[in-house]
Structures are given as structure tokens and as C-alpha cells.
Amino acid sequence: MADITEAAEKKLKSRIRKFKKVAKDENEKEKFFDQLGASVEIFLPTKDPEKQGDSIIFYTTAEGKIIDAEYSYNEGEENFTSLPISDKDLNVLTEIFKANFKLD
């Protein structure tokens, strides 16, 4: 366990150095954000989350534009699957969630 913690601490320090460099240099910032993507997972309400759960994962560009999504479903910790969301369904989900969620 200590090895993974040490590796994580080393990687975090490296990332912080990179973030500081990005914050100071406009060219580095542009290059960094061109490579960046993000995801947001929304856990949907269920009656018994210990037995069954589902969520939607939105994948976005650095600007926050939703470019893809998937649906995840689980029954307990061992039984899990993930399904792609069609463009048609993605349009519906985007419309619903963009009215109520904003990252700042």
C-alpha cells in the first residue's frame, strides 16, 4: 500500500508543477487544454442503492461540450454493465440535464 501512496504523491507533485507551468504560459495552457477531456457521472435515485444502482456518465470537451455518454447499471458490487447511449437519446439527456446542471 505504501508503494502506491508514494507513487501517487510523486505523480501529484509532478501534476502540480505542470499546472503551475500551464497557469503562467499561454502556449502551455492552450496545448494542455487541447488534450484535456472530462467526464461527469450522475447517479440516478434508486430505492435500494446497496442492491441496485444506475448512472449516466457524460464525456465532455475541456469547454464543457458533451460529446458522448454511457449508461451504467449494477446489481451489487460484482454484477455490472455499461451501455453506450445513442445520439438520439443523448440529445434528450443533454436537454434535460443542461437546464439543471452547471459547472463553475
N, CA and C atoms as an extended XYZ file, in Angstrom:
312
Properties=species:S:1:pos:R:3:atomname:S:1:resname:S:1:resid:I:1 pbc="F F F"
N         0.834       -1.200        0.000 N   MET     1
C         0.000        0.000        0.000 CA  MET     1
C         0.869        1.250        0.000 C   MET     1
N         1.978        1.219        0.731 N   ALA     2
C         2.849        2.398        0.806 CA  ALA     2
C         3.427        2.738       -0.560 C   ALA     2
N         3.721        1.711       -1.374 N   ASP     3
C         4.279        1.964       -2.698 CA  ASP     3
C         3.317        2.761       -3.571 C   ASP     3
N         2.055        2.417       -3.547 N   ILE     4
C         1.072        3.127       -4.366 CA  ILE     4
C         0.869        4.540       -3.839 C   ILE     4
N         0.919        4.712       -2.524 N   THR     5
C         0.779        6.049       -1.940 CA  THR     5
C         1.962        6.921       -2.329 C   THR     5
N         3.160        6.368       -2.266 N   GLU     6
C         4.352        7.116       -2.673 CA  GLU     6
C         4.286        7.489       -4.147 C   GLU     6
N         3.863        6.545       -4.976 N   ALA     7
C         3.736        6.817       -6.409 CA  ALA     7
C         2.700        7.910       -6.658 C   ALA     7
N         1.584        7.857       -5.918 N   ALA     8
C         0.536        8.873       -6.074 CA  ALA     8
C         1.038       10.241       -5.638 C   ALA     8
N         1.769       10.304       -4.536 N   GLU     9
C         2.311       11.588       -4.064 CA  GLU     9
C         3.293       12.170       -5.073 C   GLU     9
N         4.146       11.323       -5.633 N   LYS    10
C         5.113       11.760       -6.643 CA  LYS    10
C         4.391       12.283       -7.891 C   LYS    10
N         3.369       11.554       -8.331 N   LYS    11
C         2.614       11.960       -9.522 CA  LYS    11
C         1.870       13.265       -9.266 C   LYS    11
N         1.290       13.424       -8.072 N   LEU    12
C         0.583       14.658       -7.734 CA  LEU    12
C         1.535       15.849       -7.778 C   LEU    12
N         2.725       15.709       -7.214 N   LYS    13
C         3.712       16.794       -7.254 CA  LYS    13
C         4.062       17.155       -8.693 C   LYS    13
N         4.216       16.141       -9.528 N   SER    14
C         4.510       16.369      -10.943 CA  SER    14
C         3.358       17.114      -11.628 C   SER    14
N         2.141       16.695      -11.337 N   ARG    15
C         0.963       17.360      -11.927 CA  ARG    15
C         0.865       18.813      -11.467 C   ARG    15
N         1.115       19.078      -10.193 N   ILE    16
C         1.046       20.447       -9.664 CA  ILE    16
C         2.091       21.322      -10.350 C   ILE    16
N         3.313       20.792      -10.554 N   ARG    17
C         4.330       21.554      -11.291 CA  ARG    17
C         3.834       21.891      -12.694 C   ARG    17
N         3.197       20.919      -13.357 N   LYS    18
C         2.652       21.140      -14.704 CA  LYS    18
C         1.548       22.191      -14.658 C   LYS    18
N         0.650       22.114      -13.681 N   PHE    19
C        -0.434       23.093      -13.566 CA  PHE    19
C         0.116       24.500      -13.371 C   PHE    19
N         1.167       24.633      -12.570 N   LYS    20
C         1.783       25.949      -12.363 CA  LYS    20
C         2.372       26.481      -13.664 C   LYS    20
N         3.000       25.599      -14.429 N   LYS    21
C         3.562       25.984      -15.728 CA  LYS    21
C         2.449       26.422      -16.679 C   LYS    21
N         1.358       25.672      -16.690 N   VAL    22
C         0.205       25.994      -17.539 CA  VAL    22
C        -0.387       27.346      -17.143 C   VAL    22
N        -0.452       27.617      -15.847 N   ALA    23
C        -1.035       28.874      -15.361 CA  ALA    23
C        -0.205       30.088      -15.775 C   ALA    23
N         1.095       29.903      -15.976 N   LYS    24
C         1.985       31.025      -16.283 CA  LYS    24
C         2.219       31.247      -17.774 C   LYS    24
N         1.955       30.258      -18.605 N   ASP    25
C         2.307       30.331      -20.022 CA  ASP    25
C         1.085       30.045      -20.895 C   ASP    25
N         0.702       31.016      -21.689 N   GLU    26
C        -0.497       30.895      -22.530 CA  GLU    26
C        -0.366       29.762      -23.554 C   GLU    26
N         0.825       29.571      -24.125 N   ASN    27
C         1.027       28.476      -25.085 CA  ASN    27
C         0.882       27.116      -24.412 C   ASN    27
N         1.450       26.982      -23.216 N   GLU    28
C         1.309       25.737      -22.459 CA  GLU    28
C        -0.153       25.487      -22.100 C   GLU    28
N        -0.866       26.552      -21.751 N   LYS    29
C        -2.280       26.432      -21.396 CA  LYS    29
C        -3.086       25.919      -22.584 C   LYS    29
N        -2.838       26.488      -23.757 N   GLU    30
C        -3.563       26.072      -24.958 CA  GLU    30
C        -3.267       24.609      -25.284 C   GLU    30
N        -2.000       24.233      -25.230 N   LYS    31
C        -1.601       22.854      -25.511 CA  LYS    31
C        -2.233       21.890      -24.500 C   LYS    31
N        -2.228       22.270      -23.237 N   PHE    32
C        -2.793       21.435      -22.182 CA  PHE    32
C        -4.292       21.215      -22.391 C   PHE    32
N        -5.032       22.300      -22.631 N   PHE    33
C        -6.482       22.176      -22.748 CA  PHE    33
C        -6.921       21.516      -24.049 C   PHE    33
N        -6.075       21.548      -25.079 N   ASP    34
C        -6.383       20.820      -26.307 CA  ASP    34
C        -6.389       19.314      -26.071 C   ASP    34
N        -5.630       18.856      -25.091 N   GLN    35
C        -5.527       17.426      -24.793 CA  GLN    35
C        -6.522       16.970      -23.730 C   GLN    35
N        -7.169       17.902      -23.094 N   LEU    36
C        -7.971       17.602      -21.918 CA  LEU    36
C        -9.400       17.218      -22.270 C   LEU    36
N        -9.914       16.265      -21.560 N   GLY    37
C       -11.316       15.893      -21.627 CA  GLY    37
C       -11.797       15.675      -20.203 C   GLY    37
N       -13.075       15.545      -20.025 N   ALA    38
C       -13.604       15.355      -18.677 CA  ALA    38
C       -14.827       14.453      -18.735 C   ALA    38
N       -15.191       13.945      -17.588 N   SER    39
C       -16.433       13.184      -17.501 CA  SER    39
C       -17.141       13.568      -16.209 C   SER    39
N       -18.445       13.474      -16.273 N   VAL    40
C       -19.287       13.751      -15.113 CA  VAL    40
C       -20.246       12.578      -14.984 C   VAL    40
N       -20.275       11.979      -13.807 N   GLU    41
C       -21.182       10.855      -13.578 CA  GLU    41
C       -22.328       11.316      -12.693 C   GLU    41
N       -23.531       11.047      -13.151 N   ILE    42
C       -24.730       11.393      -12.395 CA  ILE    42
C       -25.370       10.091      -11.927 C   ILE    42
N       -25.435        9.936      -10.611 N   PHE    43
C       -26.030        8.742      -10.023 CA  PHE    43
C       -27.535        8.963       -9.902 C   PHE    43
N       -28.287        8.067      -10.493 N   LEU    44
C       -29.742        8.190      -10.503 CA  LEU    44
C       -30.323        7.604       -9.218 C   LEU    44
N       -31.431        8.174       -8.744 N   PRO    45
C       -32.011        7.689       -7.486 CA  PRO    45
C       -32.578        6.276       -7.635 C   PRO    45
N       -32.359        5.462       -6.603 N   THR    46
C       -32.912        4.109       -6.559 CA  THR    46
C       -33.455        3.849       -5.156 C   THR    46
N       -34.361        2.891       -5.063 N   LYS    47
C       -34.960        2.574       -3.761 CA  LYS    47
C       -33.951        1.928       -2.817 C   LYS    47
N       -33.088        1.076       -3.350 N   ASP    48
C       -32.111        0.381       -2.509 CA  ASP    48
C       -30.752        0.378       -3.213 C   ASP    48
N       -29.961        1.433       -3.045 N   PRO    49
C       -28.689        1.544       -3.761 CA  PRO    49
C       -27.671        0.448       -3.423 C   PRO    49
N       -27.859       -0.249       -2.306 N   GLU    50
C       -26.956       -1.360       -1.971 CA  GLU    50
C       -27.190       -2.556       -2.892 C   GLU    50
N       -28.416       -2.703       -3.362 N   LYS    51
C       -28.764       -3.841       -4.219 CA  LYS    51
C       -28.719       -3.499       -5.700 C   LYS    51
N       -29.081       -2.276       -6.057 N   GLN    52
C       -29.167       -1.900       -7.471 CA  GLN    52
C       -28.877       -0.419       -7.622 C   GLN    52
N       -28.114       -0.082       -8.653 N   GLY    53
C       -27.824        1.320       -8.922 CA  GLY    53
C       -27.606        1.545      -10.400 C   GLY    53
N       -27.810        2.765      -10.825 N   ASP    54
C       -27.513        3.107      -12.210 CA  ASP    54
C       -27.086        4.562      -12.293 C   ASP    54
N       -26.395        4.873      -13.368 N   SER    55
C       -25.877        6.222      -13.539 CA  SER    55
C       -25.683        6.524      -15.014 C   SER    55
N       -25.512        7.798      -15.291 N   ILE    56
C       -25.184        8.256      -16.636 CA  ILE    56
C       -23.848        8.970      -16.537 C   ILE    56
N       -22.941        8.609      -17.426 N   ILE    57
C       -21.635        9.256      -17.471 CA  ILE    57
C       -21.580       10.087      -18.747 C   ILE    57
N       -21.398       11.398      -18.575 N   PHE    58
C       -21.249       12.305      -19.708 CA  PHE    58
C       -19.760       12.557      -19.931 C   PHE    58
N       -19.310       12.456      -21.170 N   TYR    59
C       -17.935       12.788      -21.539 CA  TYR    59
C       -17.962       14.123      -22.265 C   TYR    59
N       -17.069       15.027      -21.865 N   THR    60
C       -17.095       16.381      -22.411 CA  THR    60
C       -15.725       16.813      -22.917 C   THR    60
N       -15.743       17.876      -23.708 N   THR    61
C       -14.511       18.550      -24.082 CA  THR    61
C       -14.106       19.447      -22.923 C   THR    61
N       -12.938       20.053      -23.031 N   ALA    62
C       -12.487       20.982      -21.988 CA  ALA    62
C       -13.425       22.175      -21.863 C   ALA    62
N       -14.112       22.509      -22.948 N   GLU    63
C       -15.058       23.628      -22.930 CA  GLU    63
C       -16.398       23.246      -22.310 C   GLU    63
N       -16.583       21.960      -22.008 N   GLY    64
C       -17.820       21.521      -21.380 CA  GLY    64
C       -18.873       21.017      -22.345 C   GLY    64
N       -18.540       20.915      -23.635 N   LYS    65
C       -19.498       20.394      -24.615 CA  LYS    65
C       -19.580       18.872      -24.468 C   LYS    65
N       -20.787       18.365      -24.300 N   ILE    66
C       -20.990       16.925      -24.161 CA  ILE    66
C       -20.778       16.274      -25.522 C   ILE    66
N       -19.877       15.291      -25.572 N   ILE    67
C       -19.569       14.635      -26.840 CA  ILE    67
C       -19.976       13.163      -26.867 C   ILE    67
N       -20.234       12.582      -25.704 N   ASP    68
C       -20.607       11.175      -25.643 CA  ASP    68
C       -21.181       10.890      -24.256 C   ASP    68
N       -21.833        9.741      -24.132 N   ALA    69
C       -22.372        9.344      -22.829 CA  ALA    69
C       -22.554        7.837      -22.794 C   ALA    69
N       -22.617        7.307      -21.596 N   GLU    70
C       -22.926        5.894      -21.425 CA  GLU    70
C       -23.785        5.711      -20.182 C   GLU    70
N       -24.524        4.627      -20.183 N   TYR    71
C       -25.391        4.262      -19.069 CA  TYR    71
C       -24.733        3.099      -18.336 C   TYR    71
N       -24.634        3.190      -17.027 N   SER    72
C       -24.065        2.119      -16.212 CA  SER    72
C       -25.144        1.567      -15.292 C   SER    72
N       -25.151        0.253      -15.150 N   TYR    73
C       -26.137       -0.422      -14.309 CA  TYR    73
C       -25.417       -1.473      -13.473 C   TYR    73
N       -25.750       -1.533      -12.184 N   ASN    74
C       -25.159       -2.569      -11.346 CA  ASN    74
C       -26.190       -3.160      -10.396 C   ASN    74
N       -25.972       -4.427      -10.109 N   GLU    75
C       -26.729       -5.138       -9.079 CA  GLU    75
C       -25.695       -5.633       -8.078 C   GLU    75
N       -25.512       -4.885       -7.004 N   GLY    76
C       -24.449       -5.175       -6.054 CA  GLY    76
C       -23.107       -4.725       -6.614 C   GLY    76
N       -22.032       -5.148       -5.977 N   GLU    77
C       -20.702       -4.715       -6.393 CA  GLU    77
C       -20.111       -5.573       -7.501 C   GLU    77
N       -20.574       -6.787       -7.662 N   GLU    78
C       -19.973       -7.720       -8.608 CA  GLU    78
C       -20.646       -7.728       -9.980 C   GLU    78
N       -21.918       -7.451      -10.055 N   ASN    79
C       -22.677       -7.572      -11.298 CA  ASN    79
C       -22.880       -6.189      -11.904 C   ASN    79
N       -22.132       -5.880      -12.963 N   PHE    80
C       -22.080       -4.531      -13.514 CA  PHE    80
C       -22.035       -4.587      -15.035 C   PHE    80
N       -22.711       -3.623      -15.684 N   THR    81
C       -22.596       -3.483      -17.135 CA  THR    81
C       -22.712       -2.015      -17.516 C   THR    81
N       -22.241       -1.708      -18.701 N   SER    82
C       -22.281       -0.342      -19.210 CA  SER    82
C       -22.730       -0.392      -20.664 C   SER    82
N       -23.615        0.531      -21.041 N   LEU    83
C       -24.153        0.560      -22.400 CA  LEU    83
C       -23.938        1.935      -23.026 C   LEU    83
N       -23.606        1.969      -24.318 N   PRO    84
C       -23.495        3.277      -24.980 CA  PRO    84
C       -24.878        3.911      -25.113 C   PRO    84
N       -24.915        5.223      -25.127 N   ILE    85
C       -26.172        5.952      -25.320 CA  ILE    85
C       -26.184        6.485      -26.746 C   ILE    85
N       -27.264        6.224      -27.464 N   SER    86
C       -27.372        6.652      -28.865 CA  SER    86
C       -27.402        8.176      -28.961 C   SER    86
N       -27.085        8.696      -30.140 N   ASP    87
C       -27.122       10.148      -30.350 CA  ASP    87
C       -28.515       10.714      -30.082 C   ASP    87
N       -29.541        9.980      -30.496 N   LYS    88
C       -30.923       10.427      -30.275 CA  LYS    88
C       -31.218       10.552      -28.776 C   LYS    88
N       -30.852        9.530      -28.010 N   ASP    89
C       -31.072        9.566      -26.561 CA  ASP    89
C       -30.163       10.585      -25.883 C   ASP    89
N       -28.951       10.755      -26.411 N   LEU    90
C       -28.031       11.746      -25.855 CA  LEU    90
C       -28.614       13.148      -25.974 C   LEU    90
N       -29.282       13.431      -27.082 N   ASN    91
C       -29.925       14.742      -27.245 CA  ASN    91
C       -30.981       14.978      -26.169 C   ASN    91
N       -31.765       13.956      -25.857 N   VAL    92
C       -32.787       14.068      -24.810 CA  VAL    92
C       -32.125       14.321      -23.455 C   VAL    92
N       -31.110       13.533      -23.127 N   LEU    93
C       -30.425       13.682      -21.839 CA  LEU    93
C       -29.738       15.033      -21.715 C   LEU    93
N       -29.104       15.469      -22.784 N   THR    94
C       -28.430       16.768      -22.768 CA  THR    94
C       -29.432       17.876      -22.491 C   THR    94
N       -30.568       17.813      -23.137 N   GLU    95
C       -31.604       18.829      -22.950 CA  GLU    95
C       -32.086       18.861      -21.499 C   GLU    95
N       -32.302       17.705      -20.917 N   ILE    96
C       -32.783       17.629      -19.534 CA  ILE    96
C       -31.742       18.158      -18.550 C   ILE    96
N       -30.515       17.673      -18.664 N   PHE    97
C       -29.507       17.983      -17.653 CA  PHE    97
C       -28.865       19.352      -17.816 C   PHE    97
N       -28.797       19.884      -19.026 N   LYS    98
C       -28.148       21.192      -19.178 CA  LYS    98
C       -28.972       22.303      -18.532 C   LYS    98
N       -30.267       22.087      -18.376 N   ALA    99
C       -31.114       23.096      -17.740 CA  ALA    99
C       -30.919       23.129      -16.220 C   ALA    99
N       -30.385       22.045      -15.655 N   ASN   100
C       -30.304       21.945      -14.201 CA  ASN   100
C       -28.899       21.795      -13.627 C   ASN   100
N       -27.899       21.600      -14.476 N   PHE   101
C       -26.530       21.433      -14.000 CA  PHE   101
C       -25.621       22.433      -14.682 C   PHE   101
N       -24.710       22.995      -13.893 N   LYS   102
C       -23.712       23.907      -14.442 CA  LYS   102
C       -22.441       23.751      -13.630 C   LYS   102
N       -21.338       23.565      -14.320 N   LEU   103
C       -20.052       23.507      -13.638 CA  LEU   103
C       -19.477       24.904      -13.609 C   LEU   103
N       -18.887       25.254      -12.491 N   ASP   104
C       -18.309       26.595      -12.367 CA  ASP   104
C       -16.998       26.525      -11.632 C   ASP   104
